[in-house]
Amino acid sequence: MAVNLEAVADMRFSKDYQYLALNLAGKNFHIRVYDYSTQKEIQSFEDVDAAPPGHLYPMTFFDGSDFFAFAKRKNQVCVYNTKTWEEKWCVSSSTEDKD
């Protein structure tokens, strides 16, 4: 696994330590998910907006390690099935919806 450590903005292990997710800084963030036991990249998300300086958009594994969720854009959170890495659903919010 070759990663520029200066680019690592955040990292998360799944609860069973099967996966390691890295949030890599750049013009936009790139999230890479690795199989921890083999150190092989198994999934990459490159369409992730950059957070404002000093802030990180959240990412997490849940339901054991069956699902992975992250803030894909400023107002959008997406959930992926870790068995297939297919998008399960995304939810968006708008600041215009405030009363």
Summary of the structure (lengths in Angstrom):
residues: 99
radius of gyration: 13.8
end to end distance: 47.6
largest distance: 49.5
contacts: 248
relative contact order: 0.18
helix: 6%
strand: 52%
